[in-house]
Amino acid sequence: MGKASRTKTDIHRRERIAAQRAEERRREQRNRLLIAGGAILAVVVIVVVFVVVKAGGGNGSNVVGGASNGPTGVALTSVVKDVTTVPASTLDQVGAGGSSLAKAIKPISGDALTSNGKPQVLYDGAEYCPFCAAARWGMVVALSRFGTFSGLKTIHSSTTDNPANVPTWTFAGSTYTSKYITFTPVEETTNVPDGAGGYTRLQTPTADQQAILKKYDAPPYVDASQAGSIPFIDFGGKYLQVGDLPMLGPSNLSGNWTKIASDLKNPSSGNAKAVLSAANFTTAAICKLTNNQPASACTPAVQALESQLNG
């Protein structure tokens, strides 16, 4: 082979080596970029997860209307079961609980309030409200005797109200089915401040509901000083409950959601006496609407409370 041919061969060989090395450098650079991009993506994912968890209150909390807290998953399922399946025998054992709750549920002579051909229980409240927070415990227990909830979630009342951070439920986003009654809940605001001295809007009463509120959440049905109070509960246009309850107030509850729910199994506990006595009077008011049906809810012990409702 001549010198010129060897020179050309060497040149081609060097060009191939250079091209291979250049390709290797490009491949290495691409790999570094992919690794860096993957690292950035991982950081982004971690940040997003952190933000989501933080927004949800951490520790497996719920987010409802911006309000965060309470158990989720298996823990929530357990709490819901404890509150919605209180045995009639336990409720009967608590009875009136030594309270004067009958005075808080007043008979009214309004037009029958119905929906879908059934008596309607109308609730108006707000997630920030500590008195609504307490009242919901008894309501969930009582309403579960006539039907079934789905989608119940735990929240707390306002962090700045007094008392603050009362563990409770929200009816927003839940559904209720019953062959005996219709339950219509309205949670007007969340427990998240709106920056203007109030709380962020969640649900708005319909025109018909606003008319009921305007008529009955005012004198002579409530004291002038209490007009516009919540919680507001209209039992089929026959009974009315407005504001806090003498037995089931925020200060009557002790512990978190799990503690309160678990205590309902023990009729001698303070939580059970407060929640279940309120539930019994709520049950009595509903039994007056349903002609004491079903018998599993309108037990003789509950019917004994109906006479105290003065209607």
N, C-alpha and C positions, 0 to 999 in steps of 0.2 A: 504494500500500500504506500502511495506516495505521501510526501510531507503535507501537500495541500489537502489530500483526502483526510489524513489524520487530524489536521487542524479543523476541518469542517466537522468531523465526527466529534472532536472535543468540544467544539462550540455548541453543537446540538445537545451533547450530553449535559454541558453546563446550563444550557437554556432549560432543558427538562428538569434538572435539579432545582434551578431557580424557580421554575413554575410550580414545582411540587412544594417547595418551601413557602412560596407565596400563598398557595392554596391552604397549606397547613396553618399559616398565620391567620388567614381569613377565617378558617374553621375554628381556630382557637378563640379568635375575637368574637365570632358568633356565639360560641359556647359561653364566653364570659358575659356577653350581653344577655343570653338566655338565663344564666344563673342570677345575674343582677336583677333582671326583670322578674324572675320568680321570687326573689327575696323581697322585692318591692311589693309584688302582689300579695305575698304572705303577710307583710306588714299591714297592707291595706285591709286585708281580710280580718286580721287581729283587731285593728282599730274599729272596723265596722261592727264586729261582734261585741267589742267592749262598749261601743256606743249604744248598741241595741240592748245589751244587758243592763247598762246603766239606766237607759230610758225605762226599762222594765222594772227597775227597783232592785235588781240583783237578787241573788238567792232564789231564783225561780219565781219571780213575782208576776202578777198579771198587770196588763195595761188596759184600762178601760177609760175612754175619753180623756186620756192623758193622765189619769189617776193610776198610780202604781203601788202595789203591795199585795201581800197575801200569798198563801200557798198555791202551787200549781201541780199539775200532774197527779200522781198517786195521792199526794197529801191533800190536794183540793178535792179529789173524789171522795176521800175518807171524811173530810169535813162536811161536804154536801150530804153524804149519806147519813151522818149523825144528826144533822139538822132536819132533814126531810123525812126521816123514818122514826121519829120519836114514838114509842108505843103508847097506845091509848091508856093503858094501865098507869104509865108514868105520868101522863098528863092529868089523869083523873086523881092521882094521888096528890098532886100539887094543888089542883082545884083553883080556888081564888087566891091562894098564896097569902092570905091575910091582907090582901090589898083592897083598895076602893076603886079599882079600875072601871067598875060599872059606871061611875060618875063621869068618866072620861069619854065614854061612848054614849052619845046623846041621841035620843029618838028625834026624827024630823018628819014632818008631814009633807015632804016634797013629792013630785011626780016620780013614779017608779023609774029607776035607772036600769035599763036593760041593754044587752048587746047579743046579737045572734039568738034571740029568743030566750036568753037566760039572764038572771040578775047579774048586774055588773058591779064589781068592786073597783072603784077609781082611786088610785093613789097618786098624789102629787108631792114630790120632794126634790132633794138635791143631794149630790154626792158629798158636798162639803159639810152638810148639816149634821151636827153630833146627835141631835134628837131623832132625826131620821135614821141615823146609824143604829141607834138603840132599838127603835121601833121595828126595823126590818127583821131583826132576829125572830121576834114573835110572829110577824107576818109570814115569814117563810115557813115556820113550823105549822101555823094554822092553815095556810093555803095548801100546804102539802097533804092535808087531810082530805081535801076535796079534789085534788088534781095533781098534776106532775109538772115540775119545773125542768127546763133544760137551759144550759148556757149560763147558769148562775156563776158569778165571779166575785171574789173578795176584793174589797178596797178598804181604805180608812177614811175617816172624816178629815176635815181641814187640819193642817198642821199648825194653824195660827188661831183657830177658834178655841173657845173654852167650854168644855174640855177639848183637848186636841187629840188627833190620831186615834179615834175610837174605831176599833176593828169592826167591820160590818160587811155588807153585801151591796151590790148594785143590781137594780132590775134592768138597767140599760143593756140591751143586747140579749136579754133572756127571753124565753117563750114559756107560756103556761097553757096547759090544756086541761079541761075539765068538762064533764058532762053535766055539771050542776051549776057552775057560775062562769062568768068571764072576768078575768083580772086584767085591768088596764093600768099599767104603771107609766108615770112620766117622771124622769129624772131631769130637771130643768138645766142644771149646770154640773160641771165636774167639780173636783176638789182642787183644781189648779187655778191660782189667782190669775186674773186677766190684766193686772197692772193698773187697773182703774178703780180699785177698791172692791171689786166683785170677783166672780169666778167665770171661767170660760163656758160658753153656752153649749149644751149637749142636746136637749130635746125641748120642743116647744108644744105646749098644750094646743089642741085644736080649738076652734071658735066655740064649739059646744062645751068643751071642757073649761075654757076660760069663763064662760057664762056661769057654770056651776061654781067655780071658785069665787067669782065675783059675788054671787048670791049667798053662798054658805060660809065662806071664809071671811065673814063680816058680821057686825051686829044685825039682828039680835042673837044670832047663832053662836057667836063668840064675843068675848069682851072686846070693847073698842081698842084696848091696849094690845090685844092679841090678834087683831085683824091682819090677815095675810100670812099667818103663821104656817109653818110646815113642820112635820108632815101633815098632809091633809088626806083624809080617807073618807070616801062616801060609800056606804054600804047599801047599794041598790036604791038610793034615794030614801031610805028608811032610817038609817043610823049614820051618825057623823062623829068622826074623831079628828081633832085638830090639835097640833102642838105636842108637847112632851107628855109622857104618861107618868103618873105618880109613882108607880112601882118599877117600870122599865125605863129608867133614864140612863144616860151615859155613865153616871157614877155608880150604877147598880151592876155594871159589867166588870168582870175581873179577868185579866189575862188576854192572850191572843186568840185568834180564830180557833185554833186546835183545842185550846184549853176550854173555851166557852162551849164549843160543840161537844167535847167529851163530857163536860159537866152535866149536860142535859140528860145523860143516862142516870144521874144520881139526883132524885127528887129532893133530897135534903140539902143540896148544894145551893149557895147563894145565886149562882148564875141560873140554875134550873128554876128556882122560885121566881126570879124576876122574869125570865124569858117565857116560861111555860104558863105562868099565871096570865101574862098578857096574851099569849097564844090562845088560852082557854076563853077569854072574853071576846077575842076576835072571832074565834070559832063559834061562840054563842050568837054573835051578831049575824054571821053568815048562815047559821042554822035557822035563824028566824026568816031568812030569805028563801031557804030551800025546803021549808016545811019539814025540817029535821031529817033531811037526807044528805048523805048516807048515814045509816045507823052507826057505822064504824067511827064517824066523826062526831055525830050528835048523840053522844052517850048520855045516860041518865045524869051523870055528873055535870056535863055541859048544859043539858036542859035545865038543871037546877040554877045555873047562872043566868039563863035567859030572863027569868023573872026579875032579875036585878037591873036589867036594861031599861025598865020602865016603858016598854012598848009592846 
